[in-house]
Amino acid sequence: MKAKAPLGDLSAEKLDIGDLVGWKEWDPDESLWILNIGLIIDIYVAKIGGREVKMLEIAESKTGKHKKDVMPVSVEVISKVSKKNYR
């Protein structure tokens, strides 16, 4: 039997560690969506409800805090990391 790819795998394929991304979160106190910006520092697989799911860990630019368990489908790339070799 063929193993299923983790949920979110197709969205994660377009992302790289070091990409600058944005995502929105609902602020119930202000009753509005807040735009967050940060750098992807890890792309990993978590097990949720028995299913493997691709997740991101992002360093938020505003606070510097690490935000884990962000689904790749919920982020928008602002700037791709350069693939140049600087040696």
N, C-alpha and C positions, 0 to 999 in steps of 0.2 A: 504494500500500500504506500502510495506517495505521501510524503509528509507535507502538511500545509505550511505555506510561508506565513510568518507572523503577520498579524493584523497591522496595517500601516506600513508594510514593507515597501510598497510602490511609492508612497509619499516620501519615505525615508531615503530611497535611492537617489532622490534629487538634492539631498542635503549633505553637507560635509561639516566636519568639526572645524570651527572657525568662522562659519557663515554668520553674518549679522542678520537676525530675524526679528520680526515683529509679530505680536499676537495680542488679542483683546481678552480682557477679563471683566466680568460684570461686578460693579461696585454697588452693593445693595444700599449702602448708606447714602450715596450720592444719586442713586438711580440712573446710572449711565455706564457706558462701556469705557474702560480705561485702556489706552494703547501702551503696551510694554515693548521694550526693545532690549535685546541682549545677544550674546554670542553663544553658539552651540559649543559646549565643552565635552559632551559625550552623547553617543547614540547607542542604545542598549536594548536588550529584550527583557521584558518583565512578564511574569506569569500572572494573569488576572482571570479568575474564574475558570482555571484549567486551560486557558488559551494563551499562547504566546503573543505578545503585543510589543511592537517597536515603540520606544519612548525616547525622549530627549531630556538631557540635563542642560539647562541654560543659565549662564551667568548674567543676571539682570544688570543693565548699564546704569540704571538710576541708583540702585542700592548695593550692587556688588554681590548680593546674595545669590546662592545657587538654587534654582527652581528645578525640581525633579518631576518626572512623570508628566511631561508635556507631550501630547500626541503630535506627531509630525504633520498631520493633516490640518492642525489648528494654527500653524505658523506660516508666515509669508516671508520669503527671502527679500531682504533689503539690499544686501551686497554679498556676492559670493567671495569666498576665500580665494586668494591667488594660488595657482598651482605652479608658479615659477620656482625654479631651483636657483637659489642665491649663492651657491658655492663658487 
